[in-house]
Amino acid sequence: MLNRDNTGELLLNKLDLEIFLSDLFFKCKNENELEWLEQTILDYIELVKDKVIDNSIEK
């Protein structure tokens, strides 16, 4: 889903990401569940990002 090209630039396969996220969101039965899932995903993105920063990729 995430790769680097021959110059070292990150490339995100957006179609794979869209399919993955769609699979999650299609399991929701109502708008409240959609909003809950969205917020939960965003919270985990922030948590993981902070952990990576704390473990230092390039400071």
Wavefront OBJ file of the C-alpha trace (Angstrom):
o trace
v 0.000 0.000 0.000
v 2.947 2.328 0.710
v 6.126 2.095 -1.324
v 9.034 4.206 -2.504
v 9.839 5.019 -6.099
v 13.356 4.846 -7.551
v 14.087 8.372 -6.276
v 13.109 7.450 -2.715
v 9.821 9.373 -2.724
v 6.911 7.761 -0.876
v 4.013 6.557 -3.004
v 0.616 5.672 -1.556
v -1.591 3.274 -3.493
v -4.794 5.258 -3.029
v -7.019 2.591 -4.555
v -5.835 -0.033 -2.040
v -6.397 2.454 0.788
v -9.862 3.332 -0.497
v -10.831 -0.347 -0.728
v -9.509 -1.035 2.790
v -11.367 1.927 4.305
v -14.541 1.189 2.346
v -14.579 -2.347 3.733
v -14.530 -0.870 7.240
v -17.128 1.831 6.646
v -19.579 -0.452 4.829
v -19.906 -2.477 8.043
v -21.444 0.556 9.773
v -25.223 0.480 10.144
v -25.923 4.165 10.720
v -24.414 7.633 10.742
v -23.402 7.383 14.409
v -21.321 4.306 13.681
v -19.773 6.033 10.661
v -18.793 9.014 12.787
v -17.488 6.772 15.567
v -15.354 4.785 13.129
v -14.002 7.941 11.522
v -13.005 9.415 14.886
v -11.497 6.131 16.061
v -9.371 5.864 12.911
v -8.233 9.481 13.251
v -7.344 8.935 16.925
v -5.236 5.879 16.077
v -3.510 7.712 13.233
v -2.488 10.434 15.680
v -1.395 7.890 18.304
v 0.770 5.905 15.890
v 2.248 9.066 14.355
v 3.219 10.319 17.816
v 4.809 6.967 18.698
v 6.865 7.031 15.502
v 7.969 10.595 16.220
v 8.853 9.655 19.815
v 10.906 6.719 18.542
v 12.515 9.154 16.121
v 12.612 8.565 12.410
v 14.781 11.561 11.548
v 15.100 14.388 14.064
l 1 2 3 4 5 6 7 8 9 10 11 12 13 14 15 16 17 18 19 20 21 22 23 24 25 26 27 28 29 30 31 32 33 34 35 36 37 38 39 40 41 42 43 44 45 46 47 48 49 50 51 52 53 54 55 56 57 58 59
